[in-house]
Amino acid sequence: QVQLVESGGGLVQAGGSLRLSCAASGRTFSTYHIGWFRQAPEKERESVAAISMSGSYTYYADSVKGRFTISRDTAKNTVYLQMNSLKPEDTAVYYCAASQTMVHLRGPGSQLRYWGQGTQVTVSS
């Protein structure tokens, strides 16, 4: 079992940057792949990025490729999402999730059991 807590959201102007953190508790953190998802008002939840338990494999949605970077620090039990060149359409609540099956982190996340509480990201134009 793993517990997840997101932080780092906020209000930023278009073109700006934010770094989200997903802190995990539990000794099994290194046995989970971690993904970031987002959900904007009246839109379905979507996968944004994911990183394998070893950190050697990463996935990005086409909409964020080249702008977002996912990384993990095993010593700190934390996964980061560095978001650069933010656009108003990136506005959403961002969630991190854990899974032992990487493919589950690349879809809408309906099969995932472990979620954080979410952090709001608002990008003004």
Secondary structure as UniProt FT lines:
FT   STRAND          3..7
FT   STRAND          10..13
FT   TURN            14..15
FT   STRAND          18..25
FT   TURN            27..28
FT   HELIX           29..31
FT   STRAND          33..39
FT   TURN            41..42
FT   STRAND          46..51
FT   TURN            53..54
FT   STRAND          58..60
FT   TURN            62..67
FT   STRAND          68..73
FT   HELIX           74..76
FT   STRAND          78..83
FT   HELIX           88..90
FT   STRAND          92..99
FT   HELIX           102..105
FT   TURN            110..111
FT   STRAND          114..115
FT   STRAND          119..124
//
